[in-house]
Amino acid sequence: MTEMRKRMIESLQPAGFSERTQEAYVRAGRRLAEHYHKSPDLITEEELRQYFLYIKNVKKYARPTTTIALCGIKFFFEKTLGTRWDDL
């Protein structure tokens, strides 16, 4: 388990999310990292934008799946990294 994934899990647990939501959010972060072959904390704003276009237009994720990916990645950036999502 990577340090970033461990930190995200530690951020999710006290937030009161269900186990399934925690798994979905961690999976969203893992898929983002796998897509770019680097830690999600190194991903740029433009890469995030391109990733969301990719999962919508190429992978053709359903809207609920896209929403879960967005919420999981947003949680990672805001709560795990302490980045303001508005700044992205």
N, C-alpha and C positions, 0 to 999 in steps of 0.2 A: 504494500500500500504506500502510495506516495505521501509526502508530507502535506501537500495541498489537499489531498483527499481526506487525510486524517483531520486536518484543521476544519474542513467543511463539515464533516460528520460531527465534530465537537461543537460547531456552531449551530447545527440543526437540532441536536438533541434537546438543549434547554429551551429552544424556541417553541417546543410543543407540537411539532409536526408528527403525523403518524409515521409508522415505520415504512409504509408503502410510499408516502410522499418523500421521505428521506432517501429511499432507494432511487426514486425517479429523479430527484434533484442531483444526486451524486452521479447517476447514469448520464444525465444531460451534460454535466461537467466533463465526464470521462469521454463522451462522444466528441465534444468540442476539442479536447486535447488531442484525441486520436486523429481528428480531421486535419489538424495543423501540425501534428507530430511534435508538439511542445507543450509545456506546462501552461494551463489557462491564464496564469498570472502574467504571462509574456505576450498574450494576444492583444493586438491593437484594436482600436475602435473600428477601423475600416475592416479588419478581419472579422470582427463580430457581425458587422453589417452584411458582409459577404456570406458568412455562415448562415445567417437567418434567411437570406435569399436562397441559398443552396438547399436548406432543408424544406423550404416551401416549394421552390420551382423544380428542383432536380429530384430530391427524395420524395417529394409530394406528401409530406407529413400532413395528417389531418389537423384541423384547427386545434382540437384539444391537446394533441401531442406537441404541436408547435408551442402552445401556451405553456405547457409544462416545461419544455426546454427553455423558453424565455424566462420563466419564473425561477427555475433552478439556476440558470446562469446569472440572472440578476441577483439572486440571493448570494451566490458565490462572490460576486464582485462587491456587493454592498456589505455583507455581514462577515464574510471570511477575510476579504482583503481590505475592507474599510474604504472602498472607493465609492464616491457618490455616483449613482447611476445617471443622474442629471448631467454630470460632467462628461459622460460617455455619449 
